[in-house]
Amino acid sequence: MYARHKNNNDNNKKSGLLLTNSVMILHRKRFLSKYGLDDLNNMGCDPSEKPLKAQAIGLLHAVQYLKVPVIACNVVTIVFEMLFGG
């Protein structure tokens, strides 16, 4: 029972890392500007009118500052997978 729970927890961590990687590679000018997610100032309305969209833009900008820690997590994950299998 414990081994299955631990495995599920590891899978959740890997899924979170993959999701963070996928958000990090989104190019602001080419991809996000099509949907109005490139900048809060170019949103077309007051951020308080669309708080969910404003939070999504804030999240996309905040993830860009996590590049170095995410790269380090990727390296650690790859090394552990190579050493211990997955």
Backbone hydrogen bonds, N-H to C=O, Kabsch-Sander energy under -0.5 kcal/mol:
donor,donor_aa,acceptor,acceptor_aa,energy
5,H,1,M,-1.9
6,K,2,Y,-2.6
7,N,3,A,-2.3
8,N,4,R,-2.2
9,N,5,H,-2.2
10,D,6,K,-2.3
11,N,7,N,-2.3
12,N,8,N,-2.1
13,K,9,N,-2.1
14,K,10,D,-2.5
15,S,11,N,-2.5
16,G,12,N,-2.3
17,L,13,K,-2.2
18,L,14,K,-2.4
19,L,15,S,-2.5
20,T,16,G,-2.3
21,N,17,L,-2.3
22,S,18,L,-2.3
23,V,19,L,-2.0
24,M,20,T,-2.1
25,I,21,N,-1.4
26,L,23,V,-0.9
31,F,27,H,-2.0
32,L,27,H,-1.8
33,S,28,R,-1.2
34,K,31,F,-0.7
35,Y,31,F,-0.5
35,Y,32,L,-0.8
36,G,33,S,-0.8
37,L,32,L,-2.7
43,M,40,L,-1.1
49,E,46,D,-2.1
50,K,46,D,-0.9
54,A,50,K,-2.1
55,Q,51,P,-2.3
56,A,52,L,-2.1
57,I,53,K,-2.2
58,G,54,A,-2.2
59,L,55,Q,-2.5
60,L,56,A,-2.3
61,H,57,I,-2.0
62,A,58,G,-2.3
63,V,59,L,-2.2
64,Q,60,L,-0.7
65,Y,62,A,-1.3
66,L,63,V,-1.6
67,K,64,Q,-0.7
70,V,66,L,-2.5
71,I,67,K,-2.4
72,A,68,V,-2.2
73,C,69,P,-2.4
74,N,70,V,-2.5
75,V,71,I,-2.3
76,V,72,A,-2.5
77,T,73,C,-2.6
78,I,74,N,-2.6
79,V,75,V,-2.5
80,F,76,V,-2.6
81,E,77,T,-2.4
82,M,78,I,-2.3
83,L,79,V,-2.5
84,F,80,F,-2.9
85,G,81,E,-1.5
